[in-house]
Amino acid sequence: MEKPIFIAGPCVIESPELLATVADELVRLNRKYGIDIIFKSSFDKANRTSLRSYRGPGIDNGLQMLADIHSKYRLRILTDIHEAWQAELAGQVVDVLQIPAFLCRQTDLLVAAAKTGRIVNIKKAQFLSGADMRYPVEKVRESGGNEVWLTERGNTFGYNNLVVDFRNIPDMQQFTTTVIMDCTHSVQRPGAAGGKTGGDRRFVPAMALAAKAFGANGYFLEVHPDPDNALSDGPNMLPLGELENVIKSLLN
């Protein structure tokens, strides 16, 4: 049986030291379980709730730090892009370009990502159904993108919460062979923490197992050695030390 895809890393690049700490653990888990965890972190979080929230080191410094992780640890790399001009630069460094959920219908962004030749992972918008994701996939493929992944991360109806309809997973598998479950962003409570997003990481392992039952092909797990003091999305990030148990449960 083919092993699932795993994507893991801190929400945003905070420092080279943080990236190295996480990368060391991912390499250990890859060797122990014979898997290939893709390292994830963002050079810019352009969609923070507040103007005062930390966004990241920016594209130049951020991509250099991600390139250093790839060079030293030989991990595959995923990062988000928010504007079309970022695609070419990021595509020179990373293996997977991720389209944020709120931007999944932005045609120029999808076309630019497709033209890099990299894998394009499109997060399903919080306001769309799984069936709606046919059209972002078509935009990428018709623009030359050969491999397109889709990621489920829940739906919002306002009121600072998300609801996950796991039927979206088989619905999206009609358009692509790879559907990922975002197990950490799906437990967010958007804007519910006084100018920033809250969340409840207790439910991350259950989200992953429920997605497995619905046939998910992979799992996206943001992790941090000290999530309570993380600079972005701490309440829904998984403590780095708990990642192994979640992976074990998904491999059984």
C-alpha positions in Angstrom: 0.0 0.0 0.0 1.3 3.4 -0.9 2.3 5.6 2.0 0.5 8.9 2.5 2.0 12.3 1.8 3.0 14.2 4.9 3.6 18.0 5.0 4.9 19.5 8.2 6.6 22.6 9.6 6.1 25.8 11.4 3.4 28.2 10.1 5.8 31.0 9.4 9.6 31.3 9.3 10.6 32.8 12.6 14.3 32.1 12.6 16.9 29.8 11.0 17.2 28.0 14.4 13.5 27.2 14.5 13.6 25.8 10.9 16.7 23.6 11.9 15.0 22.2 15.0 11.9 21.1 13.0 14.0 19.8 10.1 16.1 17.6 12.4 12.9 16.0 13.7 11.5 15.5 10.2 14.7 13.8 9.0 14.6 11.5 12.1 10.9 10.5 11.4 11.6 10.0 7.7 14.4 7.6 8.5 12.5 5.8 11.2 9.3 5.3 9.2 10.5 5.2 5.7 8.5 8.2 4.7 9.2 11.5 2.9 7.8 14.4 4.9 7.7 17.7 3.0 9.0 20.6 5.0 6.6 23.6 5.1 7.0 27.1 6.2 5.9 30.5 4.9 8.1 33.5 4.1 5.2 35.8 4.3 1.8 35.5 5.9 -0.1 38.1 3.9 -3.5 37.3 5.3 -3.0 37.9 9.1 -6.0 39.2 11.0 -4.3 42.4 12.3 -1.9 44.8 10.6 0.3 44.4 13.7 0.7 40.7 13.4 4.0 39.1 12.5 4.2 38.3 8.8 7.6 36.7 8.3 11.1 37.6 7.0 9.9 38.4 3.4 10.6 36.6 0.2 14.3 37.2 -0.2 15.5 36.1 3.3 12.7 33.6 3.6 13.5 31.7 0.4 17.2 31.7 1.3 16.4 30.1 4.6 14.3 27.5 2.9 17.0 26.8 0.3 19.4 26.3 3.2 17.1 23.7 4.7 16.8 21.9 1.4 20.6 21.9 0.9 21.5 20.7 4.4 18.7 18.3 5.2 17.7 17.1 1.6 14.0 17.7 2.5 11.5 18.6 -0.1 10.1 22.1 0.5 6.6 23.7 0.3 5.8 27.3 0.7 2.8 29.6 0.0 2.7 32.4 -2.6 0.2 35.2 -2.5 1.0 37.2 -5.7 1.7 36.1 -9.2 5.2 37.6 -9.3 6.3 35.5 -6.4 5.8 32.2 -8.3 8.9 32.2 -10.4 11.2 33.2 -7.6 9.7 30.6 -5.2 9.6 28.0 -7.9 13.4 28.2 -8.2 13.7 27.0 -4.5 10.8 24.9 -3.5 9.2 21.6 -4.8 5.6 22.5 -4.1 3.9 25.9 -4.5 0.9 26.3 -2.3 -2.1 28.5 -3.1 -3.7 29.9 0.1 -7.4 29.1 0.5 -8.6 32.7 0.2 -6.8 33.0 -3.1 -7.7 29.7 -4.8 -9.8 31.4 -7.5 -7.1 34.0 -8.4 -6.5 33.2 -12.0 -3.2 35.0 -12.5 -1.8 33.4 -9.3 -2.8 29.9 -10.5 -1.4 30.4 -14.0 1.9 31.7 -12.7 2.3 28.8 -10.3 1.5 26.3 -13.2 4.1 27.8 -15.4 6.9 27.1 -12.9 6.5 23.3 -13.5 6.4 22.7 -9.8 3.7 20.8 -8.0 0.8 23.1 -7.2 -1.1 22.5 -4.0 -4.4 24.5 -3.9 -6.1 24.9 -0.6 -9.9 24.7 -0.9 -11.4 28.1 0.1 -13.4 28.3 3.3 -16.4 29.5 1.2 -16.3 26.8 -1.5 -17.5 23.2 -1.7 -15.3 20.3 -2.8 -17.1 20.2 -6.1 -16.2 23.8 -6.8 -12.5 23.0 -6.8 -12.8 21.5 -10.3 -12.3 25.0 -11.7 -9.0 25.9 -10.0 -7.6 22.6 -11.0 -8.6 23.2 -14.6 -6.9 26.6 -14.6 -3.6 25.1 -13.5 -3.8 22.1 -15.9 -4.7 24.3 -18.9 -1.8 26.6 -18.0 0.7 23.8 -18.2 0.7 22.4 -14.6 1.1 18.7 -14.6 0.6 17.8 -11.0 -2.1 19.5 -8.9 -3.0 18.6 -5.3 -6.0 19.8 -3.4 -6.2 20.4 0.3 -9.3 20.4 2.5 -9.3 22.9 5.4 -12.9 23.3 6.5 -15.7 25.8 5.7 -16.6 29.0 7.6 -20.1 30.3 8.2 -18.9 33.3 10.3 -19.0 33.2 14.1 -15.3 32.6 14.4 -15.4 28.9 13.6 -14.8 26.3 10.9 -16.8 23.1 10.1 -15.2 20.2 8.2 -17.4 18.2 5.7 -15.2 15.2 5.1 -17.3 14.4 2.0 -15.2 17.1 0.3 -12.3 14.6 0.2 -13.9 12.1 -2.2 -15.6 14.9 -4.0 -12.2 16.5 -4.8 -10.7 13.1 -5.7 -12.8 13.3 -8.8 -10.5 16.0 -10.2 -7.1 14.9 -8.8 -5.4 11.8 -7.5 -4.0 13.7 -4.4 -6.2 15.2 -1.8 -4.5 16.4 1.4 -6.2 17.0 4.8 -5.1 20.2 6.6 -5.4 18.8 10.1 -4.3 22.0 11.9 -5.9 24.9 10.0 -9.2 23.0 10.2 -9.2 23.5 14.0 -8.8 27.2 13.7 -11.2 29.7 15.2 -10.7 32.6 12.8 -10.4 36.0 14.3 -11.5 34.7 17.7 -8.5 35.6 19.8 -8.7 39.4 20.0 -7.2 40.5 16.6 -5.7 37.1 15.8 -6.9 33.6 15.0 -7.5 31.2 17.8 -7.8 27.4 17.6 -8.0 24.1 19.5 -5.1 21.8 18.8 -6.7 19.0 20.9 -8.7 17.9 17.8 -5.8 17.7 15.4 -5.2 13.9 15.8 -9.0 13.2 15.4 -9.1 15.4 12.3 -6.3 13.3 10.8 -8.0 10.0 11.6 -11.4 11.1 10.3 -9.7 12.2 7.0 -8.0 8.8 6.8 -11.4 7.1 7.0 -12.6 9.2 4.1 -9.6 8.2 2.0 -7.3 11.2 2.2 -4.0 10.8 0.3 -2.0 13.0 2.7 -1.9 15.1 5.8 -0.8 18.7 6.4 0.3 19.4 10.0 1.8 22.6 11.1 4.2 22.0 14.0 6.3 24.0 16.4 8.5 23.1 19.4 6.7 25.7 21.5 3.3 26.6 19.9 2.1 28.7 22.8 4.8 31.2 22.0 4.7 30.9 18.2 4.4 34.1 16.2 1.6 32.8 14.0 -1.2 30.2 14.4 0.1 28.9 17.7 -3.3 27.7 19.1 -3.9 25.3 16.3 -0.3 24.1 15.7 0.7 20.7 17.0 3.6 20.5 19.4 6.6 19.1 17.5 7.0 16.3 20.1 3.5 15.0 19.3 4.0 14.7 15.5 5.4 11.2 15.7 2.3 9.7 17.4 0.0 11.3 14.9 2.1 9.9 12.0 2.2 6.4 13.6 -1.6 6.4 13.9 -1.9 7.3 10.2 0.5 4.6 9.0 -1.2 1.8 10.9 
